């Protein structure tokens, strides 16, 4: 008999409004609430407790996979409770697990209080829109809300490739083909190669983590598809450099040309603790225009930031500093939090 009923535990995580549940031996279960880890008032767990709880949720095939590789990533639907992204791993020989809650109801851009410019970006017929930020910064939620907006208003075929599939969209005006890496396709690169034959209008790439996937995403964006993707970068100009740096020196001029012609926007976001509880997304927004395309093509990415400071009114661009200053002015965050999350603390401190 397991020490606890894992389903009841996950139910209580949902009820508390937490984002994650951590099960690690030699400590009690921990939940992440508004970005902060808090222990649950339960006994300390052993590795055997955790293994028993975790194994009750997976198939024999998944158990074999975990025992062979010591890692297991999967999505879990518990009827009446919710959807979860789960990762099982080993720590000092014991089984451990992290569960991330995926809301069953897909949020709208208005629910998120997203900047207005997002609604015009998703009306593009083709190009690449990147949402970036560290783990747990709400990238998947922002992308789900953007796709939801399209689903409400446009008749499109949307192919998503994720590891694992997170938000599941109900077909409203659009048709979704959700593909999970490891279940529905062998890899991101393979799925993107074949996606072209599936007549997609829009492609979501869950993570642009290697050269092959990035190249396939750029090609799809150039050939008339609207492509959404994510990277783990903290600033908009930094994202462009990260993509270019994946390629060798002699390939870089061609990649710069591809990015210059296909990049629509980069949204680099971070979730900040809000005064009075909850969290708020600070977004740096780069929207490509003629000047920015030229800077990318001419290998002058370091000059993009000053262009972003200039191109505010008509483009909807904003730097992270401007987003933080607005939250400070509106009393949403503390000065300490603003400084802690700032990409350019010196710039920010000169203004607060």
N, C-alpha and C positions, 0 to 999 in steps of 0.2 A: 504493500500500500504506500503510495507516494506521500511525502510529508504534507503536501498541500494539493488542492485541486487546481491545476494550472489554468483551467478554463475560468474558474471563479476568480483567480488572481488577475487574469487578463480582463475579465469583466469589471473588476474594481478599478483597474488602471483607466479603462474607458470612462467609468463613472466619475473618477477624480479629474478628468480632463487632462491627463498626463500625455506626453508625447512618446515616451519610451518606458520599457521595463527591462531591468538588468538582473540576471540571475548568475551570481558568481559565488563559488564555494568560500566558506569561512566568513561570510557576511550575510545579513538579512537581505531579502529582495529590495531593490532600489527602483524608484520611479523618477523620471525627469519631469518636473513641473515648472512651466515658465522658464525653461532652460537650466534649472538647478536640480541636481540629484538629491533625492530625499529618501531615507530608509523607510520601508513599510514596517508597521508594528507587528512583525512576525519573527519567529525564531531564526537563528543563523542556519544557513543551508550547508549541507555537505555535497560533495560531488555526486554521490549516489542519489541523493534527493533530486538534484537537478537533472541527472540523466533519466531517472524514472519519469519525471514530469515531462521532459522534452521528448522522450521516445513515445509518449502516449499521443503525440500530435502528428507523428510522421509515418510514412509507409515503410515497408521492408526495404524497398529499393533505396529510399532516402537514408535509412539506417546504414545500409552497406556503403553508400556513397560517403557518409560522414566518417564511418570507421576506416575507410580507405584513405580519405584526404584530410581528415581532422578539421574540415571546414564544410559548412552547408548553408547555402543561401536559398530561401524559398518564400513564397507568399502564402498566407494562410487565411482562409475564410472561416470564421466561426459564426454560424447562423444565429441571429439575435444578439450577437456581441459586437462583431466588427471584422475588418480586414487588417492583417498585420504583415509587415515585412520582417522576416525572422532570419537571424544568423546564429548558427551553433558553431562553437569553436572550443579549443582546449586551453586551459591555463594550469600550469604545473601538473599536467596529467589528468586534470578533472574536466568534465563537461561544463561548459558555460554557455549562456545564451543572451542575446539582445533582441528585443521585439520593438519595432517601430509601428505606431498606430497609423493606419491609412483610413481617413474618413470614408464612409460608404457614399455619403452625399458629396458630389463634386462641388466645390465652392465656385461662386461667380467672381468676376473681377471686382464687381461692386462690393460683394461680401468682404473681399480682402482690402478694400479701400485702395486699390491699385491706381497708379497715375493714369490719367486720361490717354496719354500717348500710346499705351498698350493696345487700346481699341483700334487705333489707326494702323499700328504695326501689323496686326494680324489680318488686315484686309489686303496685304500684299499678295500678289499671285505667285511670286517665286522669291528665293533668297534664303539666307541663313539667319535665324534669330537664336542667340545663345543666352541662356540664363545660368549665371555662374555664382559660386560662393562655396564656403566650407560645408562639410557634412552638417545636416540639421539646420540649414539656413532657409529652408522653405522653397527650394528650387522646384521640386516636384509639384508642390501645391500651386505655385505661380503658373507653371506650364499647364497643369490640369485646368486651371481657371481660364487660360487663354484658349485651350482647345474646346472648353465648354462654351465659350462665347461664339466660336466658329460653329459649333454643333447647334446652337440655338438659331443661327441666322443664315447659314450657308449649306448648300448641298455638296458635300465633298467626301471623298474617300480618304480616310485618315489611317495610316499604318503606324502603329507604335511598336518600337523594339526596346524592351527593357529587361533588366536582370535584378529582381523579378518584376513582373507587371505590378504596378502600384494601383493608381486610380482606374476603376473600370467604368467607362462611359456608357450610358444607355444611348442607343441610336435615336436621336431626335430628328434633325434635318440631315445630319451627316451619317455616314456608315463607318464604324471603327473596326479595324482588324488589329487586335492586341496580340503581340507575339512575345512570348517569354523566352529568353536565352536559356538553353538547357532543356526546355520543355517543348517549345514549338520550333526552335531553330538552334543550330549548333553554336553560332557566334553572332556578334553585332555585324561584323564584316560580311558574313554569308547572307544574313537577313537583308542587308542593304543592297547586296548584289542582285538578289532575287526580287527585292521590293520594286525595282524598275519594271518588272513584268507583271506586277499586281495592279497596274493602273492607279497609283496613288496620286492624290493632289497634294497631300501634306504627309510628311514623315516626321515622327518624333524619335530621336535617338537618345535613349536613357542616359548613356554616358559615352562621351567621345574620348575614349581612354587610350587609343593607340593610333599609329600612323594610318593603317589600312581603313579604320573606321572614319577618321577625320577626312581622309582623301575621298572616300565614298560619299560622305556628307556634303563636302564642297562640290563634288561633281553633280550630285542630285540637285543642289541649290542652283547650280549654273544651268542645268538642263530643264528648268521650268517647274521645279517643285518648291513648295515652301517647306523648309526644314527647320525643326526645332531641336536644340541639343543642349547638353549641360557639360560644364567643366568645373574643376575644383580650383578656381582662381578668384582672387579677392577684388581685383579692379578691372575696369573695362579695357584700358590699354594693355594691361598685363595679360589679358586673355588672348589678345592678338599675338603678342610675343610668344606665349605658350604654344599656340598652334604652329607658328613658324618654326620654333625650336625643335619640334618633333621631327623635322625633316633635315636632311644633310645640306651642307652649304650650297652644292650645285643645284639642289632641287628648290631652294628657298625663293629665288626670283619668280619661278612659275607659281608657287604657292601664294606668294604675296599678291601676284596678279589675280589669282582665283579669289582670294579673300576680298581684294579691292573691288572686284566686280560683283561678288555675290553676298557680302555681309550686309544685312539690313540693320541689325542692332545687337548690342551686348548689354544685358542687364546684370550687374554684379550686385548681389544682395547679401545682407547680413540681418539676422533677427536679433533685436536688442531688447533687454528687459525694460518694460514700460513702468513708469511711476504708478503705483497703485495696483500693480499686478498685470499679467498678460505680457505679450510681446508685440513689437512693431517692426516692420521690415524697412530698413534703410537701403535705398536702391541708387546705385550709380548707373545712369542711363546714357549710353553712347548710341546715337542714331547716325548711320553713315550718310554723308552728303558728298558733294563733289570734292571739297577740300580734304576731307578725311580719306576718301578713296585715294587721292593723289599721295597723301602722306604714307599710306600703307604701301602703295606701289613703289614709292621712292625710298623705302626703308628709313622713314622718319617717324616711327611710331611714338618716339619720346615727345614729339610735338603735338600729339593728339590731345593731351590733357588741356593745353591752353585753348585749343579749338573748342573743347567741350565747355570751357568757362565762357567762351564768347557766344556759342550758338544756342542760347537759351530760349528766347521768346518764341521763335517760329518753329523750332524743331522738337521741343519737349525734352531736350537733353538736360541732364543735371549731374554735377559731380557729387561724390559721396559727402564731401564737406558741406555742400549746399543742403543736402537731405538732412544731415545731422543738425545744422543750424536751424532749419525749419522746425524740427522736432523740439529743439531746445526752446525756441520762441513760443511754440504751442504748449509748452509745459508737459510734453509726453515723456521725455527722458531726462536723467540728471546729467550734469556736466561731467561727472566722473565716468559715467557709462559712455558718453560721447567720446571722451578722450581714449577710453579703453578700446573702443572699436574702430577708431579713426585710422584710415590708411595713411593719412598725412597729418599727424598730430600737431606738427609745428604750424601748418597752415591754419588748422582749426583754432589752436590756442591764441593765435594772433587776432581772432575774431570774436572770442567769447570772454 
